[in-house]
Amino acid sequence: MLEKTTRMNYLFDFYQALLTPKQRSYMEMYYLEDLSLGEIAESFDVSRQAVYDNIRRTEAMIESYEKKLHLYDRFKERSALLDELEVVFDSDNQAGAKNLIQKIKELD
């Protein structure tokens, strides 16, 4: 569950501008503020089921955006390459560092 929450938080960061204000509010409250479905439902004066359905649909939308745009996948690749570059840089391997820098440039 923690892995899904972490993934959703990242995806939300990347794609929140594509969501409606209501979808953003539900996702923020559920994933960032860690409120329960009941607490969110009470805030919006709707049923718990309505909140649940909205969050599940929004998650599906965000996942479909990621399948098309790959922003999170590229972010993870870039982070891994930067970590590797840091190690190579510390070992004073200029050729290896240049190779990693090229890979990072190719991600964009």
WOWO-V627669 format. One line per field, one symbol per residue. ss: DSSP state (@ for helix, = for strand, . for the rest). burial: # if it has 24 or more other ideal C-beta (glycine too) atoms within 12 Angstrom, else .. A space follows every 10 residues. Layout:
ss->???
burial->???
This chain:
ss->.@@@@@@@@@ @@@@@@@@.. @@@@@@@@@@ @@....@@@@ @@@@...@@@ @@@@@@@@@@ @@@@@@@@@. @@@@@@@@@@ @@@@@@@@@@ ...@@@@@@@ @@@@@@@.
burial->.......### ##.###..#. ..######## #.....#..# .......... #..##..##. ###..#.... ##........ #...#..... .........# ........
